[in-house]
Amino acid sequence: MVRGSVRGRWAGALGAVALAVTVTLVMEPTLSVADDLPPVVDGLATRAENFEAALAALDEEQPVEPAPVPSGEADPVPVASDAPVALVELPSAGQTIVSFGGGTLARASTSSAAASTSSQGTDGWVSSVVGGLPVALAPVDGESAPQAVAVRVASPEESIAEDLGGVIVEVEDASDEPAGPSSLHLRLSYEDISGLSGADWGPRLTLFEKTSCEPGAPTGDAGTSDGLDEGCTWLPLESAINDVDGQTLTARVDLASASSTTAGSSASAVTLAVAPAASGANGDWGATSLSSSASWNASGSSGAFTWTYPMRVPGVAGGLEPQLSLSYSSAVSDGRVASTNNQASWVGEGFDLTSSYIERKYVPCAEDMGKVDGTAASNRVKTGDLCWGKDNASLVLNGVASELVPTGDDENGTHAAWRLKHDDGTRVELVTVSVSDTVREEYWRVTTLDGTRYTFGEHDAASNATWTVPVFANHPGEPDYEATFKSARRQTAWRWNLESAQDTSGNTMSYWYAAEKAAYHSLGADAVLGYTSGGHRALPPDLGHGV
């Protein structure tokens, strides 16, 4: 009925317009038509009738016969159903000797090793392909260089056994009579293996050097252990440069710096690993998703485009309902730099589904090796692990972010008081529920001015609201501090998600989460450690529905 009434109004209007125009044209005295022209049969009145017929036909369904599409157009490049899927694999084992005095010297290879070729460039670099991995070497200007260098690429099994997620490369002085310490430039191309793993694997690649540690050997002026005294460990090579555009790694290698390598290698060899670090040109995966842009103030001149789509939720008695909305802000992308975690949220780049949490940031142990109150740090070797740094926290509640500041008030050591940086009267408590030699559980309570109490991470086992990461305490006074760096490690929360909200009438709503787990090779613990990389809202495991 609606469609019919609309059609009638449009038909009437078109007829009136056509009649008015026809009358105007007929009454115009200056118009004339030649006698020998055929009569006009497509006048305005006729067109109005055609419009009426077209409108009347809208209600009639016109069947459309499906037209077959030729197979050549639908699939111009046929692919066999049994065609193998191309996968990126680790380079195969290979070995070669490069001479800076004139090409490559032959060396016998095992049957499993791939063939190696090399060429001398005009820029002084000698290029070779070892086990499928392009390698180039060049002497360091003004410094002693070896006459010949042996380059070995480990087998995929050997590389995987190191648990670094990369390729093992060994460089050795192969001169007939080594003249002592020497240096060279090494360049590796990762173009063919850039898709070996996800998560910006290529831009995060760097070189690690395998060092030797005598068990129990003292280090440092005080003769204390650095916590890495059990077997060898991998340390980042500070001279490594990742050319993301060229997909190459370049570094200076000092052959005399290595004291031992893998079994079967000489004492002058250097063992390197092409493996990803926590950060790269596209961002820092060691950082959390909390960005400085979360605390920016919006204004008419900010230039940010924002959009919010509020979502309706079922009404409940008492009126305690979640504030749920899908929002977008272009400032989210503006707040991302090389030092932030630049992963898009689980609902898309620049988008967010209303979430509330409290987050604590830690510092890389490599940047926390100085003295505190005159006491040296327990870590003497740079690693990519996280250390305490200083106590801190930030709150994101119902779309508003604020730093938290400790007030120093602590009731019996179990209820530490905090305040918002821009204090509006909100009460914030860090509650410690148990303390022992190995366990320290914490959660947060936030009470706003309307009396609503928000709890973050209180019942983690059921809700997965607390996300953790291994943290080392390397200075006296920090939680779980031990004199030995390796022993001062604890799985510590970096984010407490909103778990429940309760109003003054006792009405409560609860939240559940699905945590995403990951792992990394810890240089401080010399082991593979697990952590929570992120997560999202989820249904409660026992009820089958959620808020």
ABEGO torsion letter per residue (X at the ends): XAAAAAAAAAAAAAAAAAAAAAAAAAABAABBBBAABBBBABBAAAAAAAAAAAAAAAABBBBBBBBBBBAAAABABBBBAABBBBBBBBBBBBBBBBBAAGEBBBBBBBAABBBBBBBBBAAGBBBBBBGGBBBBBBBBBGBBBBABBBBBBBBAAAAAAAGAGBBBBBBBBABABBAEBBBBBBBBBAAAAAAABBGGAAAABBBBBBBBBBBGBBBEAAGBBAGAABEBBBBBBAABBBBAAAGBBBBBBBAAABABBBBGBBAABBBBBBBBBABBAAEBAABBABBAAAABBBBAAAGBBBBBBBBBBBBBBGGBBBBBBBBBBAAAAAABBAABBABBBAAEBGBBBBBBBBBBBBBBAAABABBBGGBBBABABBBABBBAEBBBBBBBBGGBBBBBBBAGBBBGGABBBBBBABBAGBBBBBBBABBBAABBBBBBBBBBAAGBBBBBGABAAAAGABBBBBBBBABBGBBGBBABAAAABBBBBABBBBABBBBAAGBBBBBBBBBBBBBBBBAAAGBBBBBBAEEBBBBBAAAGBBX
